[in-house]
């Protein structure tokens, strides 16, 4: 599989109809809201992992990035605990999903790495400052996936688990 990262465009609509995932909310978001949130509402940017195979392209997965902040009171350890006592500017990995037909082939890791790469580029050279990448893991499986990629849990219990990755150690000095 040779993946290309493409920013969601209207021309991708036929691909979106065939996306399958075990989490219906992720499918609904991609098919119904992602383009509107990007074009009309300016709430996020969605990126697609497209495999341009013979017989037509396959949508292997997607991620959405947005602006956010992290409640400073949730951060109680490490270098982030030394920051001033106001919300920590962040980039939100709002959604990340892999088509069920290609799960287990490294697409999720590839998508996370691409989201992190874009976030680090913005952190290093972009017009705004922010310190962390944040996400809300939907379940324990998702939390475990993000922990393997260096993210740390800020919350525990039932429901989504807020997780962060301090970007400062990953940036060039």
Number of C-alpha atoms within 10 A of each C-alpha: 12 8 18 14 15 13 14 22 14 9 8 16 14 12 16 19 14 12 22 20 16 11 11 9 10 20 21 16 14 24 18 14 12 24 22 16 15 18 14 8 10 11 16 21 18 22 22 26 25 20 17 14 11 7 6 9 13 20 24 25 28 27 25 22 24 17 16 19 17 22 13 16 12 13 19 11 8 9 10 15 13 10 12 9 11 11 14 18 19 24 25 23 23 18 20 21 24 27 20 14 11 16 14 10 11 10 20 22 16 15 23 19 13 16 21 19 12 12 21 21 11 15 20 17 9 11 7 9 13 20 19 25 25 27 26 21 22 15 12 13 10 14 21 14 15 21 15 10 13 11 20 19 20 17 14 10 6 9 12 16 20 19 23 25 21 19 17 16 8 11 11 7 6
